[in-house]
């Protein structure tokens, strides 16, 4: 399965795929409880993140389905760049408010909880990974993980992610991640931090 770097032309398709992948995610359902409003809100939220932060860092990768339509996406940030710059954060605020409305406050609560738990050691950070529901089980997620983790191993760099579903922990463990602890969002759901040391050295 071919994994390629994303570019600006992919932004809307990536946002669509990730919104579909995270539609039933407990954390996203907490941020946007209205399941009818959720797809549009999540798409807009992912567009903001991609345009103001992730895409320019060169770590967003995608796979295409048999139809040629984008099927999966992984959003990685390189060591030392997991958090948006202060300038990017300020510039993105109006777009975030437009994307999420009142739910932007809850998204901010989540961001604060994740930031407090984030490891200080330099690492590649997997911000989001997802496959559209129609393409699940076909290997897109595995291909995307292997692509960047091979680079981590070649560079001798650790990797980190947060899983918002306890049931996904064994999946990531198969790729060498180890659960580091539970991250509790105030009045919200929990996430689990997962760390992976470089392998094959």
C-alpha positions in Angstrom: 0.0 0.0 0.0 1.5 3.3 -1.1 2.0 6.0 1.6 2.7 9.5 0.4 3.3 12.9 2.0 0.2 15.2 1.9 0.2 18.6 0.4 -2.2 21.6 0.5 -4.5 20.0 -2.1 -5.2 17.2 0.4 -6.4 19.3 3.3 -10.1 19.0 2.8 -10.0 15.3 2.0 -7.8 14.6 5.1 -10.3 16.6 7.3 -13.2 14.5 5.8 -11.4 11.2 6.5 -10.4 12.1 10.0 -13.9 13.5 10.8 -15.4 10.2 9.6 -12.8 8.2 11.6 -13.4 10.1 14.8 -17.2 10.3 14.6 -17.7 7.7 17.3 -14.7 8.7 19.4 -15.5 9.3 23.1 -13.5 12.4 23.3 -14.9 14.0 20.1 -18.4 13.0 21.2 -17.8 14.8 24.5 -16.5 18.0 22.7 -19.4 17.9 20.1 -22.3 16.0 21.7 -24.7 16.6 18.8 -24.0 13.7 16.4 -25.6 15.5 13.6 -23.4 18.6 14.0 -20.3 16.6 14.8 -19.2 15.7 11.2 -19.1 19.3 10.1 -17.6 20.6 13.3 -14.8 18.0 13.2 -14.0 18.6 9.6 -13.6 22.3 10.3 -11.5 21.6 13.4 -9.2 19.4 11.5 -8.8 21.9 8.6 -7.8 24.5 11.1 -5.1 22.2 12.7 -3.7 21.2 9.4 -3.5 24.7 7.9 -2.2 26.5 10.9 0.1 23.9 12.3 0.6 20.4 11.1 0.8 20.5 7.3 3.8 22.8 7.1 5.9 20.5 9.3 6.2 17.8 6.7 4.8 14.9 8.8 1.3 14.4 7.4 1.0 11.2 5.4 -1.9 9.7 3.5 -3.0 6.6 1.7 -5.4 6.3 -1.2 -8.2 3.7 -1.6 -8.8 1.5 -4.6 -11.0 4.2 -6.1 -8.2 6.7 -5.9 -9.9 8.7 -3.2 -8.0 9.4 0.0 -8.7 6.7 2.5 -6.4 7.2 5.5 -4.3 9.9 7.1 -1.7 10.2 9.9 -0.7 13.6 11.3 2.8 13.5 12.8 4.7 16.4 14.2 8.6 16.3 14.4 10.7 16.4 17.5 10.4 19.8 19.3 7.4 20.9 17.2 4.5 19.0 18.7 2.8 22.2 19.9 1.9 25.1 17.6 3.9 28.3 17.9 2.4 31.1 20.0 1.9 33.1 16.7 0.1 30.2 15.1 -2.1 29.7 18.1 -3.1 33.4 18.1 -3.8 33.4 14.4 -5.9 30.2 14.6 -8.2 31.3 17.5 -10.8 33.0 15.2 -10.9 30.0 12.9 -11.2 27.6 15.9 -14.1 29.6 17.3 -15.8 29.6 13.9 -15.2 25.8 13.5 -16.4 24.7 16.9 -18.5 27.6 18.4 -19.2 27.0 22.1 -17.4 23.6 21.9 -14.1 25.4 21.5 -14.0 25.8 25.2 -14.1 22.1 25.8 -11.5 21.6 23.1 -9.3 24.0 25.1 -9.8 22.0 28.2 -8.6 18.9 26.4 -5.6 20.7 24.9 -4.6 21.9 28.4 -4.8 18.4 29.9 -2.8 16.9 27.0 -0.2 19.5 27.3 0.3 18.9 31.0 0.9 15.2 30.4 3.1 15.6 27.3 6.6 14.2 27.6 9.5 16.7 27.5 12.0 14.4 25.7 12.2 15.1 22.0 10.0 12.7 19.9 7.8 12.3 16.9 4.2 13.0 18.0 1.3 11.2 16.4 -1.4 13.9 16.8 -4.1 12.0 14.8 -4.4 8.9 12.7 -7.6 7.6 11.1 -9.2 5.7 8.3 -12.6 6.4 6.7 -15.2 3.9 7.9 -15.6 2.5 4.4 -11.8 1.6 4.3 -11.4 0.2 7.8 -9.8 -3.2 8.1 -7.9 -2.9 4.8 -4.5 -2.1 6.3 -4.4 1.7 5.8 -3.7 2.4 9.5 -1.0 -0.2 9.7 0.7 1.1 6.6 0.6 4.7 7.9 2.1 3.7 11.3 4.9 1.6 9.7 5.9 4.4 7.4 6.7 6.9 10.0 7.9 4.5 12.7 10.5 3.2 10.2 11.8 6.7 10.0 11.8 7.0 13.8 13.9 3.9 14.0 16.3 5.1 11.4 16.7 8.4 13.2 16.8 6.7 16.7 13.9 8.9 17.7 11.1 7.9 20.2 7.4 8.3 19.3 4.4 9.4 21.4 0.6 9.3 21.0 -2.5 9.6 23.0 -5.3 7.0 22.5 -8.8 8.1 23.4 -10.1 4.5 23.3 -8.8 1.9 25.8 -9.7 -0.8 23.3 -7.1 0.5 20.9 -4.1 0.1 23.3 -3.4 -3.5 22.2 -3.3 -2.3 18.6 -0.6 0.3 19.2 1.3 -2.1 21.5 1.8 -4.4 18.4 3.9 -1.5 17.0 6.0 -1.2 20.0 4.1 1.5 22.0 3.9 1.1 25.8 1.1 2.8 27.9 2.6 5.4 30.1 -0.5 6.4 32.0 -4.1 7.6 32.0 -4.7 11.3 31.2 -7.9 12.5 32.8 -9.8 15.4 31.2 -11.6 17.4 33.8 -15.3 16.4 33.8 -14.6 14.5 30.6 -13.3 11.2 29.3 -9.8 9.7 29.8 -7.0 9.2 27.3 -4.0 7.0 27.5 -0.5 8.2 26.8 1.7 5.8 24.8 5.5 5.9 24.3 7.7 4.0 21.9 11.4 3.8 22.0 13.3 3.4 18.7 13.7 -0.2 17.7 16.2 -2.2 15.7 19.2 -0.2 16.8 
